[in-house]
Amino acid sequence: MPYSSSGVGHNGFDKADLHIHTKCSDGLFTPEEIVHKAIHVGLKAISITDHDTVTGIDQAKPLALELGLELIPGVEMSSAYKGYDIHILGYFFDYQQSELKGYLDHCRLLRTERAERMVQKLAKMGVKIEIEQIIMKAQNGSVGRPHIAAVLQDEGFVKSFSEAFSKYLGSHSPAYVKSIETHPEEVIRLINEAGGLSFLAHPAQNVPDEILRQLISFGLDGLEIIHPSHDTYRQNYYREIANEYFLLFSGGSDYHGPKDHEDNFGQVWIPYEWVTKMKSRLAPAVKE
């Protein structure tokens, strides 16, 4: 649902979307296509936050500059803590910084290895697909379960993405293999040491309160308040927690592409004022 609060949400306010995926991970559109879509719906700023990769940033940057769209360096990094998959959003970091770049290259290998193990599990169940098909589906981007689901659908093993996840790929399904198990404190450190800010992605999806407060203690800079899975109650709830710990707000559409032929891009957004507040927390050299 769109952001709405007293006086905010009308056309006179600048809008930003800081959670968007492209073909560089598991989205349907290229970074350039996302830039065009952002201009079309009137966004002032976006962040491409592909899973464990920053390759989309350089692809989007020239067009964003040409069209006057602010492109904030972003990433959605996988981690695990006490049995929970934790996703950390990073913003405003130096994405060419060697340690972060090296770590993300390592993640690319881990993601491919994970897909190979899932293919092996599927084969034992009589569901035979090839890792090459998955890599081709990912177009040399960051490999994820949606790419496996797409191949399963192409090969006629399932009729839909949701069936692929419920039958084979979901976290409690037989072919599931755990994602990257880096400790979230290490992910937060990598983002911060590259000059960026770290935010917990969609806390309502998979993060109980006691885990949330532990994650905050690891040095998070903020929480994702606006997300399609957060109703008004959840938005207010996480806003209160963020205020309690003097954390920043972020949010966005978590856009991957149209769902059931309906394209809601531009309908879930945050006020640009939140971006301004993020910038005020950055080191002076990063603000430029």
Salt bridges, closest charged atoms under 4 A:
ASP26 OD1 - HIS21 ND1 3.77
ASP26 OD2 - HIS51 NE2 3.44
ASP26 OD2 - HIS256 NE2 3.36
ASP50 OD1 - HIS21 ND1 3.99
ASP52 OD2 - ARG111 NE 2.89
GLU70 OE2 - LYS279 NZ 2.80
GLU76 OE1 - HIS19 NE2 2.90
GLU76 OE1 - HIS21 NE2 3.03
GLU76 OE1 - HIS51 ND1 3.92
GLU76 OE2 - HIS87 ND1 2.80
GLU76 OE2 - HIS202 NE2 3.38
GLU99 OE2 - ARG189 NH2 2.68
ASP154 OD2 - LYS137 NZ 2.61
GLU163 OE2 - LYS167 NZ 3.91
GLU186 OE2 - ARG189 NH2 2.84
GLU193 OE1 - ARG189 NH1 2.81
GLU224 OE2 - HIS19 ND1 2.72
GLU244 OE2 - ARG213 NH1 3.35
ASP254 OD1 - HIS19 NE2 3.00
ASP254 OD1 - HIS21 NE2 3.07
ASP254 OD2 - HIS227 NE2 2.86
ASP254 OD1 - HIS256 ND1 3.83
ASP263 OD2 - LYS37 NZ 2.78
GLU273 OE2 - LYS277 NZ 3.44
